[in-house]
Amino acid sequence: MLAINNLTLLSGRFLMGVYFILPGISKIVDFEGTSGYMANHGVPLVPLLLVITIILQLALGLFMIVGFQTKLTAFLLAGMVLVISIFMHNFWSMEDGINKTHETQNFFKNMGIMAGLLMISSLGGGQLSIDSRNASQS
């Protein structure tokens, strides 16, 4: 693999990991506010699912950055993005207006993020990853 490909994979993994870690931290800081937001969107079992989401965002975000179990990590994050998008950005059930427009944009932004994660789940983390280091030691 070319050096530029490894650098772009590393950069992409870093940005993708940060994309999940920062919201995970903000959910901890504003647990009550996030709980209310989720409840307003009809999410069941909010306390449990919020804790699970925080753990997944922090752990899998870190795994993405360092390139640990990259393919599985990316696939799990893609699934999480899909579930979150369906529950939290359900523009199809809203009346026309600015909120519907906003949620439509968020939904399709998340679909783009999911597409990137699915590509990473196919390509892997590249040579600048723990996965590559572990493979070379085997």
Protein Blocks (a to p, Z undefined) as FASTA:
>chain_A
ZZklmmmmmmmmmmmmmmmmmmmmmmmmmmmlmmmmmmmnopahklmmmmmmmmmmmmmm
mmmmnopaklmmmmmmmmmmmmmmmmmmmmklpccdjklmmmmmmmmmmmmmmmmmmmmm
mnonojmbfklmmmmmZZ
